[in-house]
Amino acid sequence: MNVGPQFDDPSVRAAYDAFSGSVKPDLLALRALAFETAAGLAGVGPLSEALKWGQPAFVTKNRTGSTFRLGQVRAGTTGDISGYAVYFLCQTSLVAGFREEYGDVLRLEGSREIRFKTGEKFPRAIVSHCFAQALTYNISV
């Protein structure tokens, strides 16, 4: 399984290690996709990974994009769907744009989240496009 580049920060690695075994492989696959997507975008530059609110978060080092995070969803939260998610800054128009384009395919929660059920594989090409939108958000606004 491709998990992306080596972890530079031990605390980030520890955050992935703390995810339950049922969602950890999918979160690591999302991590790899984030780095892969960033590498394929002209002008974006290197991707930085750090912890924000205790979750792995991604931002472009040259600030072309908007931060997004990966996390595990606990049962009992909005929609009562346990699983994993990608969280975007709710002050952006990113999730509203995803809703227009992919509302029939993605499970979008509020103004900040793409949610996946435990055991559900994410649509790779669509999520990569969402990552690209976030990674270039400050260019396109």
JOVEN-V989245 format. One record per residue. N is the residue number from 1. PSI is psi in degrees with one decimal (none if undefined). Layout:
n | psi
N | PSI
N | PSI
This chain:
n | psi
1 | 132.1
2 | 121.7
3 | 6.3
4 | -168.4
5 | 167.8
6 | 149.0
7 | 125.3
8 | -27.7
9 | 117.8
10 | -29.8
11 | -31.1
12 | -45.1
13 | -41.9
14 | -34.9
15 | -41.8
16 | -39.6
17 | -27.1
18 | -15.7
19 | 147.9
20 | 153.0
21 | -23.9
22 | -27.9
23 | -15.2
24 | -46.2
25 | -37.4
26 | -37.9
27 | -38.2
28 | -35.3
29 | -38.0
30 | -39.5
31 | -49.6
32 | -41.2
33 | -36.8
34 | -47.5
35 | -40.7
36 | -43.8
37 | -46.0
38 | -41.5
39 | -26.1
40 | 2.0
41 | 120.5
42 | 136.2
43 | -5.0
44 | -37.5
45 | -171.6
46 | 150.0
47 | 136.1
48 | 138.9
49 | 128.4
50 | 175.2
51 | 133.0
52 | 126.1
53 | 33.5
54 | 6.5
55 | 149.5
56 | 129.7
57 | 149.5
58 | 136.9
59 | 148.0
60 | 139.3
61 | -27.0
62 | 11.5
63 | 29.0
64 | -17.9
65 | 178.3
66 | 139.6
67 | 141.2
68 | 153.9
69 | 160.2
70 | 142.4
71 | 170.3
72 | 136.6
73 | 132.8
74 | 141.9
75 | 144.2
76 | -6.3
77 | 179.3
78 | 128.9
79 | -9.0
80 | 39.6
81 | 115.8
82 | 151.6
83 | -134.9
84 | 163.4
85 | 161.4
86 | 128.3
87 | 131.4
88 | 159.7
89 | 127.0
90 | -14.5
91 | -9.3
92 | 170.7
93 | 13.5
94 | -54.7
95 | -33.9
96 | -40.9
97 | -40.0
98 | -38.0
99 | -42.5
100 | -43.7
101 | -37.5
102 | 18.9
103 | -23.1
104 | -7.6
105 | -40.6
106 | 150.8
107 | 103.7
108 | 129.5
109 | 119.5
110 | -140.1
111 | 16.4
112 | 0.0
113 | 137.4
114 | 122.6
115 | 142.2
116 | 141.8
117 | 152.0
118 | 131.5
119 | -5.9
120 | 126.8
121 | 143.3
122 | 150.5
123 | 100.7
124 | -50.9
125 | -39.6
126 | -45.0
127 | -37.5
128 | -41.8
129 | -40.3
130 | -43.0
131 | -43.4
132 | -40.2
133 | -42.2
134 | -41.9
135 | -17.4
136 | 13.5
137 | -43.6
138 | -13.9
139 | -39.7
140 | -6.6
141 | none
